[in-house]
Each structure stands twice: as C-alpha cells, then as structure tokens.
Amino acid sequence: RGSEMAQLKVTQTRSAIGTKPNQRQTLRSLGLKRINDSVVQEDRPEIRGMVATVPHLVTVEELS
C-alpha cells in the first residue's frame, strides 16, 4: 500500500463533563483534553471506532 495514508482531523466540540467514564477515556486516548482541541490521526479502524464512541462530542474532517 502507498505511504500516503488518509488522515482524520478530530476536534472536540463539547465538554466531557457529565459524560460516561469510557467516553472521557476515549477522548483522552484520541489526544483531546479540552473543547476546541484538535488532533490529526491516521484513518484507521481503531480511530474510527473511538470516534464512533463519542460522535456527540467531536467533529471529524477527512484530510486528503
């Protein structure tokens, strides 16, 4: 496969306060600490799964 892998820009849009512990842990695992934090992650199934756990707290952009 090519070395150029798709990337996802994940931005936390809502507070993790009051969410379930596993959702807060998922945000930490993605590298998000506060509202408006953004991280760029490889577009892999593991990352997609983590995003799917907290869709109400983040927005996702695909970077080409």
C-alpha positions as CSV (number, residue, x, y, z in Angstrom):
1,R,0.0,0.0,0.0
2,G,1.1,3.6,-0.5
3,S,2.9,5.6,2.2
4,E,0.2,8.3,1.9
5,M,-2.5,7.3,4.4
6,A,-5.7,9.3,4.8
7,Q,-5.9,11.3,8.0
8,L,-8.7,12.4,10.2
9,K,-8.8,15.8,11.9
10,V,-10.8,15.2,15.1
11,T,-12.0,18.3,17.0
12,Q,-13.7,18.2,20.4
13,T,-16.8,20.4,20.2
14,R,-18.5,19.7,23.5
15,S,-17.5,19.3,27.1
16,A,-16.8,15.8,28.5
17,I,-18.3,16.9,31.9
18,G,-21.2,14.6,32.7
19,T,-20.4,12.0,30.1
20,K,-19.7,8.4,30.9
21,P,-16.2,7.5,32.1
22,N,-15.5,5.4,29.0
23,Q,-16.3,8.3,26.8
24,R,-13.9,10.6,28.7
25,Q,-11.2,7.9,28.4
26,T,-11.9,7.7,24.7
27,L,-11.3,11.5,24.3
28,R,-8.0,11.2,26.2
29,S,-7.0,8.2,24.0
30,L,-7.6,10.4,21.0
31,G,-5.4,13.1,22.5
32,L,-8.2,15.6,23.2
33,K,-8.1,17.5,26.5
34,R,-10.5,20.4,26.1
35,I,-13.1,22.0,23.9
36,N,-11.8,23.1,20.5
37,D,-8.7,20.8,20.9
38,S,-7.9,19.2,17.5
39,V,-5.7,16.3,16.7
40,V,-4.8,14.7,13.4
41,Q,-5.0,10.9,13.5
42,E,-4.4,8.2,10.9
43,D,-7.6,7.0,9.3
44,R,-7.6,3.5,10.8
45,P,-10.5,1.3,12.0
46,E,-9.3,1.7,15.7
47,I,-9.6,5.5,15.4
48,R,-12.9,5.3,13.6
49,G,-14.2,3.1,16.4
50,M,-13.0,5.6,19.0
51,V,-14.7,8.5,17.1
52,A,-17.9,6.3,16.9
53,T,-17.9,6.1,20.7
54,V,-18.1,9.9,21.1
55,P,-19.8,11.3,18.0
56,H,-21.8,13.8,20.0
57,L,-18.6,15.3,21.5
58,V,-16.5,15.6,18.3
59,T,-16.5,16.7,14.7
60,V,-14.4,14.8,12.1
61,E,-12.8,16.1,8.9
62,E,-11.1,13.9,6.4
63,L,-7.7,15.4,5.3
64,S,-6.6,14.3,1.8
